[in-house]
Amino acid sequence: MSISENIAAVRDGIAAACRSAGRDPREITLVGASKMNDASRCRQAIAAGIDALGENRVQELTEKWEEHAYDGAPLHFIGHLQRNKVRQVVGKAALIQSASSEALLLEIEKRAAALGIRQQVLLEVNIGGEAAKSGFAPEALEGAAAAALSLPHVAVLGLMTIPPAAVAPGQNVPYFEKMYRLYVDTNRNMFHNEMKYLSMGMSGDYADAIRCGSNMVRVGTAIFGARHYEI
């Protein structure tokens, strides 16, 4: 199937999940996770109506940016962001979904101030408490939100999470449910209900995530096909 056909199929899956949850599919932002897909394939996704494209790697983002791969759609950065690479992302990405530490937030603030912009971010939450993953622990989120709110050149639009890898259908539902409660509480208590996005759910579990309250899903394989990593 083509990228266009795959996006249509994912849209159908989003609509079905929304129907089962009594939600409007127009609430859901579909981010195409375009890692390891060249500029031409990014353009195909944009032509097919993808809401945004998301990149995991700074070098790949920079190369495809120079090729105008993202013209016509917002660019999100969705991977782990090192502090020494912030200057290559701030000002290019409309949304940095992986603001995962207070030190990183300070670096984003510094670069955004130098550019005279307000960088939009999501606070990444390590909802499964996995040592190998970045993100704020749920119990540290309130402090992280307070720190972010003190930064004049950083705008927090919501939360993002990557739950533990599931080995069975529905296995991540408890994490999604916990994340939704955390989003609602943080939005109400810290942001006066002004946050917009809860980003959770990928190719294998976006329907579950939507049923649990996600309004932004990051879909790669189901749109672009399986990635082939070099050995």
N, C-alpha and C positions, 0 to 999 in steps of 0.2 A: 504494500500500500504506500501511497505517496505521503509526504508530510502533511499536505492539505487534508487528505482522507483521514490520517491519524488524528489530526486536531479535531476534525468533525466527530470522530468516534469518542475522543476524550470529552468533548462538549456534551455528547449524548450521555456519557457516564456521569458527568457532573449534573446534568438535568435530572437523571434518574435518582441520584443520591439526594438532590434537593427535594424532589417530589416525596420521597420517603420521609424526609425530615420536615416537610411543610415549609420549605424555604424557596426563595426566588433565585434561579440560576444566575440572574444578573448581579447578584451579590458577590459572586465568586470571581476572583482574579486568577487567570490562568497564566502562569509563568513557565515558559519553555526553557528547561535546563539544557543549555546548548553546548555544554562541555564536549570537546573533541569533535565538534561539527564546524565546518568551515563557513566562511562568510556567505557563500552561495546558499547553503542550507539555512542559515539564519534569515536570509532575505526571503526564502520560500516560506518560512514560518510567519514572517511579518506579512507577506502577501496573503497568507491564509487567515489572517486576523488574530494572531496570537496577541494577548494583552501586554506581555512584556517578555523579554529574554533575560535569563539569569546565567551568569558565568561564575565558575568556581575558582579559576586560576587567573592571577593578575597578568602574567605574561600573555596568556591567550586573549584575555580581554584587550590588552594594549594592542596586540597585533591586529585583531579583528576591528578594533576601533579605527585604526589607520586605514582599513579597507572599507570603512563606512558600512560595516555589517549590520549595525543596529539602527540605521536611519529609518525612521517611521514607527519605532516602538520604544518604550522606556527600557533602559538597561538596569538590571539589578545585579548586585554582587551577592552571591549566595554561599560562597565557600569560606574557609578559614582565612582571615585576613591578618597578616603579620604587620606589626607596627611600622617596620621599615619600608613597607610597600603602600602605606596609606596614601601618600602623595600621588600615586599612579591611579588611584580609584576615586578619591574625593573629587567631585566636579565632573566626573564622567558618569558614574552610576547615579541614576535618579534615586535609588534606594539601596543602602547597604543593609542587607538582612542579617548580617552576622556580627553585630556589635557585641562582643563576647566578654569584655573585661573593662574595668574602669580605666586602665592604662590605655587601652585602645580608643575608648571614647575621648580621652584627653588628646590623643594624637589626631583623631578626626577633627576635634574642635580647633586645634592649632592650624591644621591645613585649611579647613573651611574658612577660618578667620583671615588667613593670608589671601585667600581667593575672594573674600567679601561675599560669601554665600552662606546659606544655612543648609547643612547636609542632612537629608532625611535618612533615618536608620530604624531598624528593628532591634530590640534587645534579644539576644539569643539565650535561650534557657536550656540547660542540660537536664532535661526532665527525667532522664533515666539514671542520673548520677554516674555516668560512665567516665572512668579515668582517662580514656583515650579521646574523649570529645571535649571540645571547648564549650563555653557558655556559662552563664550564671547559675548557681544552685538555686532552686526555688526559694529557699529561705533567705538568700542574699539579694533577691530581686528588688525588694523595697529600697534597700540601700543603693543599689545600682540605678534605680529610677530616680531617686533623689539626686544622685550625682549627675545624671544626664540632664535633669531639669535645671541644674545650675549652669549649664553650658549654653551661652547665647547663640552659638553657631551650629548647634545640633538639635534636630527636631525628631523626637521619638514618635513614630507613627504606629507602633504596635510591638508584638512579640513574635518570635520564630523559634521553632524547635525541630530537632531531628531525633526521634525516639530510637531506642535500641532496635537493631535489625530483627524483624519478625520472621519466624520460621513457620507460622501457621496463620491462616486468614483470621482477622479480628484480634490478633494478639496485641496490637498496639492500642486498642480502644481504651483500656484503662489509662494509658499515658495521655491520649488525646483528651479524655474527659478531665483528667487532672489539670492539663494545660489550659483547657477552656475555663475552668474555675479560677485558675491563677490569672488569666487574662481579664476576666470580668472583675475580679477583686482589685487588681492593679489599676485597671482603667478607672474604676470608680474612686478608689482611695487616693490615687496619686495623680491621675490625669484628668479628673473631672469628666470622664467619659468622652474624651476627645481623641483617644487612640482609634485608629481605623482598621488595623489589620491583625489578624491572627494567622500566621503563615505556618501551616503544617499539612503534611500529606504529600506523597510522591506517587510514582507510577503504580506501585503495588497496593497502596492503601489510601489514595486520595478520597475515595468514596466514604470510607469509615471516618476520615478526618472531617469531611464536610458534614456528615451526620452528627459529629461531635461538636461542631461549631466553627470549624475553619472557614475563612473566607478568602484565603489565598493558598493555592497549591502549586508545587514546583514539580513539573512533570518532564522527564527527559526521555527515557527509553520508550515509553508509550507513544511519543511523538516522533523522535528521531531514529528509533531503532536501537538495538543493542550496541554498546560501545565496545570497540576492539582495542584493548590495551597492548602496547608494544612490550615485549619481554626484554 
